[in-house]
């Protein structure tokens, strides 16, 4: 068996294992938690930067008053 065919078989085996793992409920639950966490992080960051923007606008308004 050549080195190339060994690599191909290992890749094929890894692909089959990954496909089987993706179909499990555990993977789906973990993936949904990761996505939910990412969306929550995005919302938190958006709120944080909005607060910073408002504070900067307040400082600018006080400076110009």
N, C-alpha and C positions, 0 to 999 in steps of 0.2 A: 504494500500500500504506500503510495507516494505521500509526501508531506502535504501537497495541495488537497488530496482527497481526504486526509485526516482532518485538515482544517474545515473542509466542507462538511464532513460528518459532525464535527463538534458544533459548527454553526447551525446545522440543521437541528441537532439535538437541543441547542439553546433556544432556537426559535420555537420548537414544539413545546418546550418547558414554559417559555414566556407566554405563549398563547394559552396554555392550560391555566397558568397562574392568573392571567388577566380575567378569565371567566369566573373566578371564585368570588364568593360573597365578601371574603376578607379584603381582597384587593379593591372591590367596588366601594366598600365602606371606608377604607383608607383613602382612596382617591377622592371621595366626596368630602371627607374631613379636610383634606389638603386644599381642595377648591374652596370650601367654605371659609377656611382660615385665611386663604389668600384674599377673598372678597372682603372679609372683615378687616384685614390689614389695610386694604385699599381704602375702605370707608374711614377707618381711623386716621390714616394719613391725610385724607382729604379734609376731614374736620380739623386736624391739627394745623395744616397749612392755611386753611380758611381763617382760623383764629390768629395766626401770625399775620396774615394779610390785613385783617381788621385792626389789629394792634398797630401795625405800621401806618395804616391810614389815620388812626387816631393820633399818633405821634405827629404825623405830617400836618393834620388839621390844627393841632395845638401849637405847632411851630409857626404856622401861617396866621394864627389868630392874634 
